[in-house]
């Protein structure tokens, strides 16, 4: 359950950063994106270690998507 909360928080932070563009400094925006990226990574890691050997393809794809989201924020 913690992994879903982390990914949801990351999504919320990413949306907040987009909403705040132009209202706060670029450094503050970068900090929000950085924190969102860390939450994506943490959520993906927890998801990956919790997956049993025969887990479904959709669970694996969700984990990969969380890693991709983090990667996009760290570019």
Rosetta blueprint (number, residue, H / E / L):
1 X L
2 X H
3 X H
4 X H
5 X H
6 X H
7 X H
8 X H
9 X H
10 X H
11 X H
12 X H
13 X H
14 X H
15 X H
16 X H
17 X H
18 X H
19 X H
20 X H
21 X E
22 X L
23 X L
24 X E
25 X L
26 X H
27 X H
28 X H
29 X H
30 X H
31 X H
32 X H
33 X H
34 X H
35 X H
36 X H
37 X H
38 X H
39 X H
40 X H
41 X H
42 X H
43 X H
44 X H
45 X H
46 X H
47 X H
48 X H
49 X H
50 X H
51 X L
52 X L
53 X L
54 X L
55 X L
56 X L
57 X H
58 X H
59 X H
60 X H
61 X H
62 X H
63 X H
64 X H
65 X H
66 X H
67 X H
68 X H
69 X H
70 X H
71 X H
72 X H
73 X H
74 X L
75 X L
